[in-house]
């Protein structure tokens, strides 16, 4: 199957879907405690969404990792159809390529939802990075793409900077949500917030404004959406 070609896949149910693409930095600067805590947080996120009947039938998760290479380690799937992988850290930081891959995947998945008659919520792309992108990465072009896409409500983009992140770069590529900084290695707190937030999103009525601030102070100093 070609990359981001979901045409051979059949719908499992016709619940309204919400796609969450996690774009995760696994470069060498994440080695040691950061990658250990990231793996722990991902598993807790998986466990949380598994235990909620509505979320488990509506939330599709995809994982894209990046060092010098961009890898889709999990194509979009309901939680019952995958197990959370263990990630390892090494290499450099092809961040822009990874986010572009996530954007392309969101567009392809939305088209698949439409072709199979599945309603869907606005997808989420969540970037977590602790480093500066490689010198060949076109940050300005990515920033323009995200600004236009989020203005047209094609997806919600949430950039998260972990310890040592170049927050000015994340501020440059922000869309509808400002970049936020993780306190220390509080990945578990972040993913606990994320599972609760996705649960809120997938039970919201069409066009309803949702407050996702509850619990955010466990992993950062302030939260605005």
Phi, psi and omega in degrees: 000135179294157180302132178061027175255107183255013189296334181276355184270137178261149176294138179273325175209172182246029168292151177294129188262151172228120179266131176238112179258118177265121180252109196242128178285119176237032178288173186300331180291349176269002184295146176093226185299319180303313182289328176297315180290325176298314178298320178297315180296320178298318180293321177295321175301313178302314181296320181295312183287337179292329187272354179256117187300316182292311181299318183294338179263350184242330185271122172256135182244137172230143179240126173239125177250157178212134158236244171280349179239140175265128181230132167272104182271346174210116173289160181307129182200151170292155188299330182290349185254009176207162170245147184288126181285161171266125184263149176238152185248132172185163172089192184259206198223087177271061188296315184297316178301320182293317180293321176299320177297320178297318179297316178297322181293320177300315181298317180293321181291320177300319177297321178295317176305313181297316184290337180257006175074029179256125173290156181210153172276167176299127180292162176242137168242122183241116179261129174236119183214150178241006187227176176271136181295156178302157187295340180272004183271127185272087183294320183297318179294320177297317180301317179296319181296314181294318180301315181291316182296315182288329175297328178269008175060036178284332176193165171260135182242122182239106178269127180243125175260126176263180189314125178088003184292150174276090187294334179293330176287318178294326177294326180293323185264009182296153175246253182273353181230133180292154178293149181232152183247129177286139177275116180061232179241048183277052179296321181299317178296319179298312184289335172294316176299317183296316179297320177294320181293317178295325175297323177292317182299314187282356175249004181282152174281157180303126178081359182288136173282131181241142178263115182253015186281338184300126177090351183292333182289353175285341184234354176206170186282329182208159182212127178225138177220000000 
